[in-house]
Amino acid sequence: QVRLVESGGGLVQAGDSLRLSCASSISEFNMYAMGWFRQAPGKEREFVAGVGWTGAGTFYTDSVKGRFAVSKDNTKNAVYLEMNSLKPEDTAVYYCVAGPVWGTPSNWTPAQILYWGQGTQVTVSS
């Protein structure tokens, strides 16, 4: 059974930083592009960031460019999302995702995602 387990969420103030981690049990983890989605209350789930299957090459939604950094460690079967200069509008449940095999990151839709984590709450107060 494939599992993606997120950690690192919490309650912070605007301007603070958080680092989300995702531990994966996917076999052949190194073959998958990985990333993060988020879903705010009353809104649709949206793509946040992605990293290619090799760990090189990243892609971000416009609202987080320059503030968030996604990375993948194929030796640890892990994905990370470093979030800086957090804003109240970043408040959401963040989901670790496995994207296309041998994939490169782009503005993925939920239909392109192969596996989802359970999510971790990030709340940014003003």
Disulfide bonds with the S-S distance in Angstrom:
Cys22-Cys96 2.09
